[in-house]
Amino acid sequence: MNKDQASGKWDEFNAKLKQKWGKLTDDEVKQAEGNMDELTAKIQQKYGDSKEAIAKQINDLKEK
């Protein structure tokens, strides 16, 4: 996978994240780019779900 393909995959994943968790801002997603623990923490702060539930939902989005 080249750099453009990886960037495209991230953009697609980013869009799915924002569809699922609409309260996330672009800046928050960019700050957490590549760091799933940080992304999970940001989602948990905004929505109050457990880390485990969020991690499962993120993994489900990745697989789609």
Buried (B, 14 or more C-beta within 10 A) or exposed (E): EEEEEEEEEEEEBBEBBBEBBEEBEEEBBEEBEEEEEEBBBBBBEBEEBEEEEBBEBBEEBEEE
